[in-house]
Amino acid sequence: MKKVSHWLFLSLFATLMFLAPMTTMAEDAPGTLSEEWLITVKPGYLGNFQEALKEHTAVRKKAGDPWNWQAYTQVVGENLDQVAIRHCCFNWADVDAYEQWNRSHPEVLQHWYAKVAPHATKAEHYFEHNDWTNSHWNDAASSYRLFGVTSWNVKGGSGGDFAAGRAKMSQIALNQGWANSERNWAWSTAIGGRNTESIVIPYKNYAAMAPGAQSFFEFLADQMGSPEAAAELMKSFSGASWGSSYTVWEHRPDLSMSDD
C-alpha cells in the first residue's frame, strides 16, 4: 500500500490506500487498520518482479492466506518503480492471528525470499489507522482503477490543529451535500515512519480526474458564508504541516489476491 509521505494505503490511498472493499457508516463497520508493504523494484526488473509476484500470489492462495492482499503500482509521482501490497480492514487482535498463520506456513515466506525478493532493492512495512468518521467510501469506490493520494508531513505539536481542520472540512462535506456516489474519500494516519496524514480519492479513469463545475473551496465558501472563512480554515489546516505530496496509484487485479 513505503515512503510514508507517498501513501496510505493505500492510505491515502487510502489510500489511501492503496484499497480493499470497505463500507463506512454501516452497522458492521470495518476494522480501523490497514497493513501495507511498499516494495522498491530494481531498475529494469519491474517485469520480472511482477511475474514473480503473480507466482507468489498463487502460492498464497493455495496455502489459504486469510487476508485479501491487493497490489498497486505508482503511475504518477517520483517513484514509478514502487509496488504497494496492502490489506484492509482489521483490528490489532487480527494481526496476532495472522502472525500465527504466517508461522504455520513457513513455505510462503520462503517462496517470497527465493522468487520475489531478488528483484527488489528495498522493502518497507507500515500500518495505517483509517479515520472512518471523517471519510466517505461506498462499495463502488473500492472497484475503481485509480487512486489519488495526497499526503502531509505534520509538524511536531500540530497534530491537533491538523485533526481539527480535517474534521471540520470533512463534516461540512458529509452533512452539507458534497459527499455522493461519485465523491468518495478516505483519511488515514501512518503508523511507522514520519508523522504523516493522507487522503485517498478514487477515480474510475483519468477522465474522472477533470475538475467539476464547483471546486471544494467554492463549496466550502458557500457553506461557511464567505471565501474568507473558507480560506482561513484551509490556511489553518495546511499550516499544521510542512507541505504535501501527490501520487496516483493503479490497482492491479492481476497481481492481487482477488479482483476486489
C-alpha positions in Angstrom: 0.0 0.0 0.0 6.6 3.0 1.6 8.0 6.2 1.9 5.1 7.2 4.1 4.8 10.7 2.5 3.8 9.0 -0.7 0.9 6.8 0.5 -1.6 5.0 2.5 -2.6 2.9 1.8 -3.2 2.5 0.5 -3.9 5.2 2.7 -4.2 7.9 1.3 -4.7 5.8 -0.7 -6.1 5.2 1.0 -5.5 5.1 0.5 -5.1 5.8 0.6 -4.6 3.2 0.0 -3.5 2.0 -1.6 -7.9 0.0 -1.1 -9.7 -3.2 -0.3 -13.5 -3.3 -0.1 -14.9 -1.2 2.8 -18.1 0.4 3.8 -18.5 3.4 6.2 -21.4 4.3 8.3 -22.5 0.7 8.5 -23.6 -1.4 11.5 -20.8 -3.8 10.6 -18.2 -1.1 10.4 -14.8 -2.4 9.1 -11.7 -2.5 11.3 -9.8 0.7 11.7 -6.4 -0.6 10.4 -4.7 -1.4 7.1 -1.3 -3.1 6.6 1.0 -2.2 3.7 4.3 -3.4 2.2 5.9 -0.9 -0.1 8.5 -2.6 -2.4 11.0 -0.7 -4.5 12.0 -2.8 -7.6 15.5 -2.9 -9.1 15.9 -0.7 -12.1 14.9 -2.7 -15.2 13.4 -5.5 -13.2 9.8 -4.4 -12.9 8.5 -7.0 -15.4 10.5 -9.8 -13.6 9.1 -8.6 -10.2 5.6 -8.6 -11.4 5.8 -12.1 -12.9 7.3 -13.4 -9.6 4.6 -11.6 -7.6 1.9 -13.3 -9.7 3.5 -16.7 -8.9 3.8 -15.7 -5.2 0.2 -14.7 -5.1 -0.8 -18.1 -6.4 1.3 -19.7 -3.7 -0.5 -17.7 -1.0 -3.9 -18.6 -2.4 -3.1 -22.3 -2.4 -1.8 -22.0 1.2 -5.2 -20.4 2.2 -3.9 -17.0 3.1 -6.9 -15.4 5.0 -6.0 -11.9 4.1 -7.1 -10.3 0.8 -3.8 -8.7 -0.3 -4.2 -6.1 -3.1 -1.4 -4.7 -5.3 -1.0 -1.2 -6.7 1.7 0.3 -8.9 2.6 4.0 -8.8 1.7 5.7 -12.1 2.1 9.4 -11.1 4.9 10.6 -8.8 8.6 10.3 -8.2 8.9 6.5 -7.6 7.4 4.7 -10.5 9.5 1.6 -9.5 7.4 1.0 -6.4 4.7 -1.6 -5.9 2.3 -1.3 -2.9 0.8 -4.5 -1.4 -1.9 -3.9 1.2 -4.8 -5.4 3.2 -7.7 -3.6 4.8 -9.6 -3.6 7.1 -8.9 -5.2 10.5 -8.2 -4.6 14.2 -5.0 -5.1 16.2 -6.1 -8.5 17.6 -6.4 -9.7 14.0 -2.7 -9.1 13.5 -1.8 -11.6 16.1 -4.0 -14.2 14.5 -2.4 -13.5 11.1 1.1 -13.8 12.5 0.1 -17.2 13.8 -1.0 -18.2 10.2 2.4 -17.0 8.9 4.3 -19.1 11.4 2.3 -22.2 10.5 3.1 -21.7 6.7 6.9 -21.0 6.5 6.9 -22.1 2.9 5.1 -18.9 1.9 7.7 -16.6 3.2 10.5 -18.9 1.8 8.9 -18.6 -1.6 8.9 -14.8 -1.3 12.6 -14.6 -0.5 13.5 -17.1 -3.2 11.5 -15.8 -6.1 10.3 -12.2 -5.4 12.8 -10.5 -3.2 15.8 -10.9 -5.6 14.1 -8.4 -7.9 13.7 -5.7 -5.2 16.1 -3.3 -3.6 14.0 -2.2 -0.6 11.0 -3.2 1.4 9.1 -1.0 3.8 6.3 -2.1 6.2 3.6 0.2 7.7 0.2 0.1 9.3 -2.4 2.8 8.8 -5.2 4.0 11.0 -8.3 4.7 9.0 -10.5 7.6 10.1 -13.9 6.3 9.0 -15.7 9.1 10.9 -14.4 11.7 8.5 -14.4 9.6 5.4 -17.0 8.7 2.8 -16.4 5.4 0.9 -19.1 3.4 -0.8 -18.8 -0.1 -2.2 -18.4 1.1 -5.8 -15.3 3.2 -4.9 -13.3 0.1 -4.0 -13.6 -1.3 -7.5 -12.2 1.9 -9.1 -9.0 1.7 -11.1 -7.0 4.7 -9.9 -6.4 6.2 -6.5 -5.1 9.7 -6.0 -3.1 10.1 -2.7 -2.3 13.4 -1.1 -0.1 13.2 2.0 1.0 15.8 4.5 4.0 15.7 6.9 2.5 17.1 10.1 4.6 19.5 12.2 5.6 18.3 15.6 3.0 19.6 18.1 0.5 20.5 15.4 -1.4 17.2 15.1 -4.4 18.6 17.0 -4.7 21.5 14.6 -4.5 19.2 11.6 -7.1 16.9 13.0 -9.4 19.7 13.8 -9.2 21.1 10.3 -9.7 17.7 8.8 -12.7 17.0 10.9 -14.4 20.4 10.3 -13.9 20.2 6.5 -15.0 16.6 6.3 -18.1 17.1 8.4 -19.2 20.0 6.3 -18.7 17.8 3.2 -20.6 14.9 4.7 -23.5 16.9 6.1 -24.0 19.6 3.5 -24.2 17.6 0.3 -20.6 17.3 -1.1 -20.5 13.5 -0.5 -22.3 11.4 -3.0 -21.9 8.2 -5.0 -19.3 9.8 -7.2 -17.4 11.7 -4.5 -15.6 9.4 -2.1 -12.5 9.9 0.1 -10.7 8.1 2.9 -8.5 9.6 5.6 -5.6 7.7 7.2 -2.8 8.2 9.6 0.5 6.4 9.1 1.8 4.1 11.8 5.6 3.9 11.3 7.9 6.4 9.7 7.2 10.1 9.6 4.2 11.7 11.2 2.1 11.6 8.0 -1.6 12.0 7.3 -3.2 11.1 3.9 -6.4 11.3 2.0 -7.2 8.9 -0.8 -9.6 9.8 -3.6 -10.7 7.0 -6.1 -11.2 7.5 -9.8 -12.8 5.2 -12.4 -10.4 6.5 -15.0 -8.2 9.5 -15.9 -11.2 11.4 -17.3 -12.8 11.4 -13.9 -9.9 13.5 -12.6 -11.1 16.5 -14.5 -12.3 19.4 -12.2 -16.0 19.5 -11.6 -18.3 22.6 -12.1 -17.7 23.6 -8.4 -14.4 23.2 -6.6 -14.3 22.0 -3.0 -13.1 25.5 -1.9 -16.1 27.1 -3.6 -18.4 24.6 -1.9 -16.7 25.3 1.4 -17.1 29.1 0.9 -20.8 28.7 0.2 -21.4 26.6 3.3 -19.3 28.8 5.6 -20.8 32.1 4.3 -17.7 33.6 2.6 -14.5 32.8 0.8 -12.6 34.5 3.6 -13.9 32.0 6.2 -13.1 29.1 3.9 -9.6 30.4 3.2 -8.9 30.8 6.9 -10.0 27.2 7.6 -7.8 25.9 4.8 -4.9 28.1 5.9 -5.1 26.7 9.5 -5.3 23.2 8.1 -2.3 23.4 5.8 -0.3 25.4 8.3 -0.1 22.4 10.6 2.1 20.5 8.1 5.4 21.0 6.4 3.8 20.6 3.0 2.1 17.9 0.9 2.9 15.5 -2.0 0.6 13.9 -4.5 0.8 10.5 -6.2 -1.6 8.3 -8.2 -1.7 4.5 -7.9 -3.3 2.0 -10.2 -5.0 -1.1 -8.8 -3.5 -4.3 -10.3 -6.0 -7.2 -10.0 -3.6 -9.4 -11.9 -1.1 -9.1 -9.1 -3.7 -9.3 -6.3 -5.3 -12.0 -4.2 -8.7 -11.2 -5.9 -10.4 -8.6 -8.1 -11.7 -6.7 -5.1 
